Amino acid sequence: MARTYDYDFATGTIRDSVGDTASRREIVERLDRLATLLDTVLVFPGTNIRFGADAILGLVPGIGDAVTTALSAYIVYEAHRLGAPQHLIMRMIANVAFDSVITAVPVAGNVADVFFRANRRNMRLLREWLAREGLA
C-alpha cells in the first residue's frame, strides 16, 4: 500500500492518507473484521443475540475494558487516516466513549454492551460516508 501525505488546512497538520481504492477497501475490510470480532462474532445458543470479544473481555476487571476501548479507538484512528471528516470522527469517538461508560458498570454494562455495539455502529458510519463520497 503506497502511503501519501496530505496537508490539512483546517488543522495545519500533515496527515497520512490512503491513496488508492484497493488499499482503502483492504483497510475497511480489516476494520470490519475487527468490529465483527469485537461485537458480533458469537451467538448465544438458542437465540439470535450476537456478542463478541468486547462483552467477554469486559468481564475482566480493569484491563478488559481498557483493551477493548483501545481496539475501538484504533478503528476511529483508521477512519481518520482514510480521510473521514471531523464531524464523523467526533460521532465515532462519542460511540466509543458511550460504550466505555456503559461497560464500566459491572455485569449490567456488559449486557448493555451486547446491544449497543459501538464498533458495528462506527463501521456503518464509515461505510456510509465512503459510499456518499464515492470512495467505497
Phi and psi in radians as a Rosetta constraint file:
Dihedral C 1 N 2 CA 2 C 2 CIRCULARHARMONIC -1.339 0.35
Dihedral N 2 CA 2 C 2 N 3 CIRCULARHARMONIC 2.335 0.35
Dihedral C 2 N 3 CA 3 C 3 CIRCULARHARMONIC -1.727 0.35
Dihedral N 3 CA 3 C 3 N 4 CIRCULARHARMONIC 2.390 0.35
Dihedral C 3 N 4 CA 4 C 4 CIRCULARHARMONIC -2.208 0.35
Dihedral N 4 CA 4 C 4 N 5 CIRCULARHARMONIC 2.855 0.35
Dihedral C 4 N 5 CA 5 C 5 CIRCULARHARMONIC -2.240 0.35
Dihedral N 5 CA 5 C 5 N 6 CIRCULARHARMONIC 2.414 0.35
Dihedral C 5 N 6 CA 6 C 6 CIRCULARHARMONIC -2.083 0.35
Dihedral N 6 CA 6 C 6 N 7 CIRCULARHARMONIC 2.511 0.35
Dihedral C 6 N 7 CA 7 C 7 CIRCULARHARMONIC -1.552 0.35
Dihedral N 7 CA 7 C 7 N 8 CIRCULARHARMONIC 2.144 0.35
Dihedral C 7 N 8 CA 8 C 8 CIRCULARHARMONIC -1.651 0.35
Dihedral N 8 CA 8 C 8 N 9 CIRCULARHARMONIC 1.841 0.35
Dihedral C 8 N 9 CA 9 C 9 CIRCULARHARMONIC -1.153 0.35
Dihedral N 9 CA 9 C 9 N 10 CIRCULARHARMONIC -0.519 0.35
Dihedral C 9 N 10 CA 10 C 10 CIRCULARHARMONIC -1.147 0.35
Dihedral N 10 CA 10 C 10 N 11 CIRCULARHARMONIC -0.684 0.35
Dihedral C 10 N 11 CA 11 C 11 CIRCULARHARMONIC -1.870 0.35
Dihedral N 11 CA 11 C 11 N 12 CIRCULARHARMONIC -0.209 0.35
Dihedral C 11 N 12 CA 12 C 12 CIRCULARHARMONIC 1.290 0.35
Dihedral N 12 CA 12 C 12 N 13 CIRCULARHARMONIC 0.474 0.35
Dihedral C 12 N 13 CA 13 C 13 CIRCULARHARMONIC -2.115 0.35
Dihedral N 13 CA 13 C 13 N 14 CIRCULARHARMONIC 2.768 0.35
Dihedral C 13 N 14 CA 14 C 14 CIRCULARHARMONIC -1.721 0.35
Dihedral N 14 CA 14 C 14 N 15 CIRCULARHARMONIC 2.276 0.35
Dihedral C 14 N 15 CA 15 C 15 CIRCULARHARMONIC -2.289 0.35
Dihedral N 15 CA 15 C 15 N 16 CIRCULARHARMONIC 2.682 0.35
Dihedral C 15 N 16 CA 16 C 16 CIRCULARHARMONIC -1.225 0.35
Dihedral N 16 CA 16 C 16 N 17 CIRCULARHARMONIC 2.366 0.35
Dihedral C 16 N 17 CA 17 C 17 CIRCULARHARMONIC -2.365 0.35
Dihedral N 17 CA 17 C 17 N 18 CIRCULARHARMONIC 2.827 0.35
Dihedral C 17 N 18 CA 18 C 18 CIRCULARHARMONIC -1.788 0.35
Dihedral N 18 CA 18 C 18 N 19 CIRCULARHARMONIC 2.189 0.35
Dihedral C 18 N 19 CA 19 C 19 CIRCULARHARMONIC -1.429 0.35
Dihedral N 19 CA 19 C 19 N 20 CIRCULARHARMONIC -1.011 0.35
Dihedral C 19 N 20 CA 20 C 20 CIRCULARHARMONIC -1.724 0.35
Dihedral N 20 CA 20 C 20 N 21 CIRCULARHARMONIC 2.801 0.35
Dihedral C 20 N 21 CA 21 C 21 CIRCULARHARMONIC -1.126 0.35
Dihedral N 21 CA 21 C 21 N 22 CIRCULARHARMONIC -0.660 0.35
Dihedral C 21 N 22 CA 22 C 22 CIRCULARHARMONIC -1.104 0.35
Dihedral N 22 CA 22 C 22 N 23 CIRCULARHARMONIC -0.771 0.35
Dihedral C 22 N 23 CA 23 C 23 CIRCULARHARMONIC -1.101 0.35
Dihedral N 23 CA 23 C 23 N 24 CIRCULARHARMONIC -0.762 0.35
Dihedral C 23 N 24 CA 24 C 24 CIRCULARHARMONIC -1.056 0.35
Dihedral N 24 CA 24 C 24 N 25 CIRCULARHARMONIC -0.781 0.35
Dihedral C 24 N 25 CA 25 C 25 CIRCULARHARMONIC -1.084 0.35
Dihedral N 25 CA 25 C 25 N 26 CIRCULARHARMONIC -0.730 0.35
Dihedral C 25 N 26 CA 26 C 26 CIRCULARHARMONIC -1.083 0.35
Dihedral N 26 CA 26 C 26 N 27 CIRCULARHARMONIC -0.748 0.35
Dihedral C 26 N 27 CA 27 C 27 CIRCULARHARMONIC -1.120 0.35
Dihedral N 27 CA 27 C 27 N 28 CIRCULARHARMONIC -0.804 0.35
Dihedral C 27 N 28 CA 28 C 28 CIRCULARHARMONIC -1.099 0.35
Dihedral N 28 CA 28 C 28 N 29 CIRCULARHARMONIC -0.717 0.35
Dihedral C 28 N 29 CA 29 C 29 CIRCULARHARMONIC -1.126 0.35
Dihedral N 29 CA 29 C 29 N 30 CIRCULARHARMONIC -0.704 0.35
Dihedral C 29 N 30 CA 30 C 30 CIRCULARHARMONIC -1.107 0.35
Dihedral N 30 CA 30 C 30 N 31 CIRCULARHARMONIC -0.760 0.35
Dihedral C 30 N 31 CA 31 C 31 CIRCULARHARMONIC -1.134 0.35
Dihedral N 31 CA 31 C 31 N 32 CIRCULARHARMONIC -0.660 0.35
Dihedral C 31 N 32 CA 32 C 32 CIRCULARHARMONIC -1.127 0.35
Dihedral N 32 CA 32 C 32 N 33 CIRCULARHARMONIC -0.703 0.35
Dihedral C 32 N 33 CA 33 C 33 CIRCULARHARMONIC -1.108 0.35
Dihedral N 33 CA 33 C 33 N 34 CIRCULARHARMONIC -0.711 0.35
Dihedral C 33 N 34 CA 34 C 34 CIRCULARHARMONIC -1.111 0.35
Dihedral N 34 CA 34 C 34 N 35 CIRCULARHARMONIC -0.787 0.35
Dihedral C 34 N 35 CA 35 C 35 CIRCULARHARMONIC -1.074 0.35
Dihedral N 35 CA 35 C 35 N 36 CIRCULARHARMONIC -0.701 0.35
Dihedral C 35 N 36 CA 36 C 36 CIRCULARHARMONIC -1.126 0.35
Dihedral N 36 CA 36 C 36 N 37 CIRCULARHARMONIC -0.784 0.35
Dihedral C 36 N 37 CA 37 C 37 CIRCULARHARMONIC -1.019 0.35
Dihedral N 37 CA 37 C 37 N 38 CIRCULARHARMONIC -0.755 0.35
Dihedral C 37 N 38 CA 38 C 38 CIRCULARHARMONIC -1.273 0.35
Dihedral N 38 CA 38 C 38 N 39 CIRCULARHARMONIC -0.593 0.35
Dihedral C 38 N 39 CA 39 C 39 CIRCULARHARMONIC -2.008 0.35
Dihedral N 39 CA 39 C 39 N 40 CIRCULARHARMONIC -0.546 0.35
Dihedral C 39 N 40 CA 40 C 40 CIRCULARHARMONIC -2.489 0.35
Dihedral N 40 CA 40 C 40 N 41 CIRCULARHARMONIC 0.356 0.35
Dihedral C 40 N 41 CA 41 C 41 CIRCULARHARMONIC -1.252 0.35
Dihedral N 41 CA 41 C 41 N 42 CIRCULARHARMONIC -0.469 0.35
Dihedral C 41 N 42 CA 42 C 42 CIRCULARHARMONIC -2.015 0.35
Dihedral N 42 CA 42 C 42 N 43 CIRCULARHARMONIC 2.811 0.35
Dihedral C 42 N 43 CA 43 C 43 CIRCULARHARMONIC -2.188 0.35
Dihedral N 43 CA 43 C 43 N 44 CIRCULARHARMONIC 2.352 0.35
Dihedral C 43 N 44 CA 44 C 44 CIRCULARHARMONIC -1.118 0.35
Dihedral N 44 CA 44 C 44 N 45 CIRCULARHARMONIC 2.214 0.35
Dihedral C 44 N 45 CA 45 C 45 CIRCULARHARMONIC -0.959 0.35
Dihedral N 45 CA 45 C 45 N 46 CIRCULARHARMONIC 2.364 0.35
Dihedral C 45 N 46 CA 46 C 46 CIRCULARHARMONIC 1.394 0.35
Dihedral N 46 CA 46 C 46 N 47 CIRCULARHARMONIC 0.088 0.35
Dihedral C 46 N 47 CA 47 C 47 CIRCULARHARMONIC -2.358 0.35
Dihedral N 47 CA 47 C 47 N 48 CIRCULARHARMONIC 3.081 0.35
Dihedral C 47 N 48 CA 48 C 48 CIRCULARHARMONIC -1.809 0.35
Dihedral N 48 CA 48 C 48 N 49 CIRCULARHARMONIC 0.241 0.35
Dihedral C 48 N 49 CA 49 C 49 CIRCULARHARMONIC -1.428 0.35
Dihedral N 49 CA 49 C 49 N 50 CIRCULARHARMONIC 2.080 0.35
Dihedral C 49 N 50 CA 50 C 50 CIRCULARHARMONIC -1.750 0.35
Dihedral N 50 CA 50 C 50 N 51 CIRCULARHARMONIC 2.604 0.35
Dihedral C 50 N 51 CA 51 C 51 CIRCULARHARMONIC -2.630 0.35
Dihedral N 51 CA 51 C 51 N 52 CIRCULARHARMONIC 2.994 0.35
Dihedral C 51 N 52 CA 52 C 52 CIRCULARHARMONIC -2.515 0.35
Dihedral N 52 CA 52 C 52 N 53 CIRCULARHARMONIC -2.868 0.35
Dihedral C 52 N 53 CA 53 C 53 CIRCULARHARMONIC -1.073 0.35
Dihedral N 53 CA 53 C 53 N 54 CIRCULARHARMONIC -0.502 0.35
Dihedral C 53 N 54 CA 54 C 54 CIRCULARHARMONIC -1.009 0.35
Dihedral N 54 CA 54 C 54 N 55 CIRCULARHARMONIC -0.815 0.35
Dihedral C 54 N 55 CA 55 C 55 CIRCULARHARMONIC -1.203 0.35
Dihedral N 55 CA 55 C 55 N 56 CIRCULARHARMONIC -0.655 0.35
Dihedral C 55 N 56 CA 56 C 56 CIRCULARHARMONIC -1.251 0.35
Dihedral N 56 CA 56 C 56 N 57 CIRCULARHARMONIC -0.880 0.35
Dihedral C 56 N 57 CA 57 C 57 CIRCULARHARMONIC -1.136 0.35
Dihedral N 57 CA 57 C 57 N 58 CIRCULARHARMONIC -0.487 0.35
Dihedral C 57 N 58 CA 58 C 58 CIRCULARHARMONIC -1.104 0.35
Dihedral N 58 CA 58 C 58 N 59 CIRCULARHARMONIC -0.323 0.35
Dihedral C 58 N 59 CA 59 C 59 CIRCULARHARMONIC -1.315 0.35
Dihedral N 59 CA 59 C 59 N 60 CIRCULARHARMONIC -0.306 0.35
Dihedral C 59 N 60 CA 60 C 60 CIRCULARHARMONIC -1.446 0.35
Dihedral N 60 CA 60 C 60 N 61 CIRCULARHARMONIC 1.996 0.35
Dihedral C 60 N 61 CA 61 C 61 CIRCULARHARMONIC -0.987 0.35
Dihedral N 61 CA 61 C 61 N 62 CIRCULARHARMONIC 2.355 0.35
Dihedral C 61 N 62 CA 62 C 62 CIRCULARHARMONIC 1.319 0.35
Dihedral N 62 CA 62 C 62 N 63 CIRCULARHARMONIC -1.273 0.35
Dihedral C 62 N 63 CA 63 C 63 CIRCULARHARMONIC -1.236 0.35
Dihedral N 63 CA 63 C 63 N 64 CIRCULARHARMONIC -0.582 0.35
Dihedral C 63 N 64 CA 64 C 64 CIRCULARHARMONIC -1.053 0.35
Dihedral N 64 CA 64 C 64 N 65 CIRCULARHARMONIC -0.846 0.35
Dihedral C 64 N 65 CA 65 C 65 CIRCULARHARMONIC -1.161 0.35
Dihedral N 65 CA 65 C 65 N 66 CIRCULARHARMONIC -0.627 0.35
Dihedral C 65 N 66 CA 66 C 66 CIRCULARHARMONIC -1.138 0.35
Dihedral N 66 CA 66 C 66 N 67 CIRCULARHARMONIC -0.737 0.35
Dihedral C 66 N 67 CA 67 C 67 CIRCULARHARMONIC -1.139 0.35
Dihedral N 67 CA 67 C 67 N 68 CIRCULARHARMONIC -0.822 0.35
Dihedral C 67 N 68 CA 68 C 68 CIRCULARHARMONIC -1.208 0.35
Dihedral N 68 CA 68 C 68 N 69 CIRCULARHARMONIC -0.580 0.35
Dihedral C 68 N 69 CA 69 C 69 CIRCULARHARMONIC -1.167 0.35
Dihedral N 69 CA 69 C 69 N 70 CIRCULARHARMONIC -0.680 0.35
Dihedral C 69 N 70 CA 70 C 70 CIRCULARHARMONIC -1.112 0.35
Dihedral N 70 CA 70 C 70 N 71 CIRCULARHARMONIC -0.719 0.35
Dihedral C 70 N 71 CA 71 C 71 CIRCULARHARMONIC -1.161 0.35
Dihedral N 71 CA 71 C 71 N 72 CIRCULARHARMONIC -0.664 0.35
Dihedral C 71 N 72 CA 72 C 72 CIRCULARHARMONIC -1.142 0.35
Dihedral N 72 CA 72 C 72 N 73 CIRCULARHARMONIC -0.688 0.35
Dihedral C 72 N 73 CA 73 C 73 CIRCULARHARMONIC -1.136 0.35
Dihedral N 73 CA 73 C 73 N 74 CIRCULARHARMONIC -0.567 0.35
Dihedral C 73 N 74 CA 74 C 74 CIRCULARHARMONIC -1.089 0.35
Dihedral N 74 CA 74 C 74 N 75 CIRCULARHARMONIC -0.702 0.35
Dihedral C 74 N 75 CA 75 C 75 CIRCULARHARMONIC -1.070 0.35
Dihedral N 75 CA 75 C 75 N 76 CIRCULARHARMONIC -0.730 0.35
Dihedral C 75 N 76 CA 76 C 76 CIRCULARHARMONIC -1.149 0.35
Dihedral N 76 CA 76 C 76 N 77 CIRCULARHARMONIC -0.739 0.35
Dihedral C 76 N 77 CA 77 C 77 CIRCULARHARMONIC -1.020 0.35
Dihedral N 77 CA 77 C 77 N 78 CIRCULARHARMONIC -0.804 0.35
Dihedral C 77 N 78 CA 78 C 78 CIRCULARHARMONIC -1.139 0.35
Dihedral N 78 CA 78 C 78 N 79 CIRCULARHARMONIC -0.626 0.35
Dihedral C 78 N 79 CA 79 C 79 CIRCULARHARMONIC -1.069 0.35
Dihedral N 79 CA 79 C 79 N 80 CIRCULARHARMONIC -0.705 0.35
Dihedral C 79 N 80 CA 80 C 80 CIRCULARHARMONIC -1.083 0.35
Dihedral N 80 CA 80 C 80 N 81 CIRCULARHARMONIC -0.789 0.35
Dihedral C 80 N 81 CA 81 C 81 CIRCULARHARMONIC -1.061 0.35
Dihedral N 81 CA 81 C 81 N 82 CIRCULARHARMONIC -0.571 0.35
Dihedral C 81 N 82 CA 82 C 82 CIRCULARHARMONIC -1.302 0.35
Dihedral N 82 CA 82 C 82 N 83 CIRCULARHARMONIC -0.126 0.35
Dihedral C 82 N 83 CA 83 C 83 CIRCULARHARMONIC 1.686 0.35
Dihedral N 83 CA 83 C 83 N 84 CIRCULARHARMONIC 0.252 0.35
Dihedral C 83 N 84 CA 84 C 84 CIRCULARHARMONIC -1.019 0.35
Dihedral N 84 CA 84 C 84 N 85 CIRCULARHARMONIC 2.464 0.35
Dihedral C 84 N 85 CA 85 C 85 CIRCULARHARMONIC -1.181 0.35
Dihedral N 85 CA 85 C 85 N 86 CIRCULARHARMONIC 2.789 0.35
Dihedral C 85 N 86 CA 86 C 86 CIRCULARHARMONIC -1.006 0.35
Dihedral N 86 CA 86 C 86 N 87 CIRCULARHARMONIC -0.705 0.35
Dihedral C 86 N 87 CA 87 C 87 CIRCULARHARMONIC -1.114 0.35
Dihedral N 87 CA 87 C 87 N 88 CIRCULARHARMONIC -0.592 0.35
Dihedral C 87 N 88 CA 88 C 88 CIRCULARHARMONIC -1.248 0.35
Dihedral N 88 CA 88 C 88 N 89 CIRCULARHARMONIC -0.746 0.35
Dihedral C 88 N 89 CA 89 C 89 CIRCULARHARMONIC -1.058 0.35
Dihedral N 89 CA 89 C 89 N 90 CIRCULARHARMONIC -0.743 0.35
Dihedral C 89 N 90 CA 90 C 90 CIRCULARHARMONIC -1.106 0.35
Dihedral N 90 CA 90 C 90 N 91 CIRCULARHARMONIC -0.680 0.35
Dihedral C 90 N 91 CA 91 C 91 CIRCULARHARMONIC -1.160 0.35
Dihedral N 91 CA 91 C 91 N 92 CIRCULARHARMONIC -0.696 0.35
Dihedral C 91 N 92 CA 92 C 92 CIRCULARHARMONIC -1.136 0.35
Dihedral N 92 CA 92 C 92 N 93 CIRCULARHARMONIC -0.725 0.35
Dihedral C 92 N 93 CA 93 C 93 CIRCULARHARMONIC -1.089 0.35
Dihedral N 93 CA 93 C 93 N 94 CIRCULARHARMONIC -0.705 0.35
Dihedral C 93 N 94 CA 94 C 94 CIRCULARHARMONIC -1.081 0.35
Dihedral N 94 CA 94 C 94 N 95 CIRCULARHARMONIC -0.693 0.35
Dihedral C 94 N 95 CA 95 C 95 CIRCULARHARMONIC -1.090 0.35
Dihedral N 95 CA 95 C 95 N 96 CIRCULARHARMONIC -0.765 0.35
Dihedral C 95 N 96 CA 96 C 96 CIRCULARHARMONIC -1.155 0.35
Dihedral N 96 CA 96 C 96 N 97 CIRCULARHARMONIC -0.731 0.35
Dihedral C 96 N 97 CA 97 C 97 CIRCULARHARMONIC -1.106 0.35
Dihedral N 97 CA 97 C 97 N 98 CIRCULARHARMONIC -0.784 0.35
Dihedral C 97 N 98 CA 98 C 98 CIRCULARHARMONIC -1.071 0.35
Dihedral N 98 CA 98 C 98 N 99 CIRCULARHARMONIC -0.767 0.35
Dihedral C 98 N 99 CA 99 C 99 CIRCULARHARMONIC -1.034 0.35
Dihedral N 99 CA 99 C 99 N 100 CIRCULARHARMONIC -0.736 0.35
Dihedral C 99 N 100 CA 100 C 100 CIRCULARHARMONIC -1.134 0.35
Dihedral N 100 CA 100 C 100 N 101 CIRCULARHARMONIC -0.683 0.35
Dihedral C 100 N 101 CA 101 C 101 CIRCULARHARMONIC -1.194 0.35
Dihedral N 101 CA 101 C 101 N 102 CIRCULARHARMONIC -0.777 0.35
Dihedral C 101 N 102 CA 102 C 102 CIRCULARHARMONIC -1.217 0.35
Dihedral N 102 CA 102 C 102 N 103 CIRCULARHARMONIC -0.559 0.35
Dihedral C 102 N 103 CA 103 C 103 CIRCULARHARMONIC -1.336 0.35
Dihedral N 103 CA 103 C 103 N 104 CIRCULARHARMONIC -0.173 0.35
Dihedral C 103 N 104 CA 104 C 104 CIRCULARHARMONIC -1.221 0.35
Dihedral N 104 CA 104 C 104 N 105 CIRCULARHARMONIC -0.349 0.35
Dihedral C 104 N 105 CA 105 C 105 CIRCULARHARMONIC -1.443 0.35
Dihedral N 105 CA 105 C 105 N 106 CIRCULARHARMONIC 2.049 0.35
Dihedral C 105 N 106 CA 106 C 106 CIRCULARHARMONIC -0.989 0.35
Dihedral N 106 CA 106 C 106 N 107 CIRCULARHARMONIC 2.447 0.35
Dihedral C 106 N 107 CA 107 C 107 CIRCULARHARMONIC 1.020 0.35
Dihedral N 107 CA 107 C 107 N 108 CIRCULARHARMONIC -1.059 0.35
Dihedral C 107 N 108 CA 108 C 108 CIRCULARHARMONIC -1.049 0.35
Dihedral N 108 CA 108 C 108 N 109 CIRCULARHARMONIC -0.638 0.35
Dihedral C 108 N 109 CA 109 C 109 CIRCULARHARMONIC -1.149 0.35
Dihedral N 109 CA 109 C 109 N 110 CIRCULARHARMONIC -0.648 0.35
Dihedral C 109 N 110 CA 110 C 110 CIRCULARHARMONIC -1.195 0.35
Dihedral N 110 CA 110 C 110 N 111 CIRCULARHARMONIC -0.630 0.35
Dihedral C 110 N 111 CA 111 C 111 CIRCULARHARMONIC -1.128 0.35
Dihedral N 111 CA 111 C 111 N 112 CIRCULARHARMONIC -0.791 0.35
Dihedral C 111 N 112 CA 112 C 112 CIRCULARHARMONIC -1.099 0.35
Dihedral N 112 CA 112 C 112 N 113 CIRCULARHARMONIC -0.633 0.35
Dihedral C 112 N 113 CA 113 C 113 CIRCULARHARMONIC -1.082 0.35
Dihedral N 113 CA 113 C 113 N 114 CIRCULARHARMONIC -0.600 0.35
Dihedral C 113 N 114 CA 114 C 114 CIRCULARHARMONIC -1.045 0.35
Dihedral N 114 CA 114 C 114 N 115 CIRCULARHARMONIC -0.598 0.35
Dihedral C 114 N 115 CA 115 C 115 CIRCULARHARMONIC -1.649 0.35
Dihedral N 115 CA 115 C 115 N 116 CIRCULARHARMONIC -0.421 0.35
Dihedral C 115 N 116 CA 116 C 116 CIRCULARHARMONIC -1.351 0.35
Dihedral N 116 CA 116 C 116 N 117 CIRCULARHARMONIC -0.804 0.35
Dihedral C 116 N 117 CA 117 C 117 CIRCULARHARMONIC 0.925 0.35
Dihedral N 117 CA 117 C 117 N 118 CIRCULARHARMONIC 1.109 0.35
Dihedral C 117 N 118 CA 118 C 118 CIRCULARHARMONIC -0.999 0.35
Dihedral N 118 CA 118 C 118 N 119 CIRCULARHARMONIC -0.686 0.35
Dihedral C 118 N 119 CA 119 C 119 CIRCULARHARMONIC -1.215 0.35
Dihedral N 119 CA 119 C 119 N 120 CIRCULARHARMONIC -0.701 0.35
Dihedral C 119 N 120 CA 120 C 120 CIRCULARHARMONIC -1.134 0.35
Dihedral N 120 CA 120 C 120 N 121 CIRCULARHARMONIC -0.710 0.35
Dihedral C 120 N 121 CA 121 C 121 CIRCULARHARMONIC -1.040 0.35
Dihedral N 121 CA 121 C 121 N 122 CIRCULARHARMONIC -0.806 0.35
Dihedral C 121 N 122 CA 122 C 122 CIRCULARHARMONIC -1.146 0.35
Dihedral N 122 CA 122 C 122 N 123 CIRCULARHARMONIC -0.640 0.35
Dihedral C 122 N 123 CA 123 C 123 CIRCULARHARMONIC -1.185 0.35
Dihedral N 123 CA 123 C 123 N 124 CIRCULARHARMONIC -0.646 0.35
Dihedral C 123 N 124 CA 124 C 124 CIRCULARHARMONIC -1.098 0.35
Dihedral N 124 CA 124 C 124 N 125 CIRCULARHARMONIC -0.781 0.35
Dihedral C 124 N 125 CA 125 C 125 CIRCULARHARMONIC -1.039 0.35
Dihedral N 125 CA 125 C 125 N 126 CIRCULARHARMONIC -0.793 0.35
Dihedral C 125 N 126 CA 126 C 126 CIRCULARHARMONIC -1.121 0.35
Dihedral N 126 CA 126 C 126 N 127 CIRCULARHARMONIC -0.804 0.35
Dihedral C 126 N 127 CA 127 C 127 CIRCULARHARMONIC -1.109 0.35
Dihedral N 127 CA 127 C 127 N 128 CIRCULARHARMONIC -0.707 0.35
Dihedral C 127 N 128 CA 128 C 128 CIRCULARHARMONIC -1.095 0.35
Dihedral N 128 CA 128 C 128 N 129 CIRCULARHARMONIC -0.754 0.35
Dihedral C 128 N 129 CA 129 C 129 CIRCULARHARMONIC -1.108 0.35
Dihedral N 129 CA 129 C 129 N 130 CIRCULARHARMONIC -0.799 0.35
Dihedral C 129 N 130 CA 130 C 130 CIRCULARHARMONIC -1.043 0.35
Dihedral N 130 CA 130 C 130 N 131 CIRCULARHARMONIC -0.708 0.35
Dihedral C 130 N 131 CA 131 C 131 CIRCULARHARMONIC -1.156 0.35
Dihedral N 131 CA 131 C 131 N 132 CIRCULARHARMONIC -0.744 0.35
Dihedral C 131 N 132 CA 132 C 132 CIRCULARHARMONIC -1.083 0.35
Dihedral N 132 CA 132 C 132 N 133 CIRCULARHARMONIC -0.637 0.35
Dihedral C 132 N 133 CA 133 C 133 CIRCULARHARMONIC -1.476 0.35
Dihedral N 133 CA 133 C 133 N 134 CIRCULARHARMONIC -0.075 0.35
Dihedral C 133 N 134 CA 134 C 134 CIRCULARHARMONIC 1.275 0.35
Dihedral N 134 CA 134 C 134 N 135 CIRCULARHARMONIC 0.442 0.35
Dihedral C 134 N 135 CA 135 C 135 CIRCULARHARMONIC -1.811 0.35
Dihedral N 135 CA 135 C 135 N 136 CIRCULARHARMONIC -0.035 0.35
